[in-house]
């Protein structure tokens, strides 16, 4: 197992070769990616691969996205320190931890209870306190309702979920993959001050599907 110093060197190299090299420039996002210890969010058997340019399995048919995708989606949100973010698909909590470095609070919903429980453990170990976790079906939206300045969806929807557009505050931004398993586009949805939505496709991606809970 690499030492913490070796993990840090891998993490810094990851940021330069995988993220900066692909065009991510937001200094706050880059610093968050340097700080969050990705190897603490995967199974110990995968720790050596934590900083590789690839997604990794976290069980239950889900994955932790490759580092570049995490950074790119975070940059697309254009986060400010006072923002509250709704995250759909907590997974192992890694994206949650990165977002938590960039905003006031993250509200994250996960369909699989076991993943949500593990994310809570991971976030506590990482010292992240400004994340609220819930188990539930994101197709129904956040259980307590409300509006969010930013929304990030970490699984592919067939189309932009209406429940999530209702949660998006005027002036807000939502980033999500849209499409089928074979054809997906990273999509930016913005809502103007009058509530009108605009959608922009930004490039092909590959995510696990956003599935509803079964009765």
Beta strands, then each sheet from edge to edge (+ up, - down):
strand 1: 56-59
strand 2: 62-64
strand 3: 84-88
strand 4: 105-110
strand 5: 131-135
strand 6: 148-157
strand 7: 168-179
strand 8: 184-191
strand 9: 197-205
sheet 1: 1+ 2-
sheet 2: 5+ 4+ 3+ 6+ 7+ 8- 9+
end
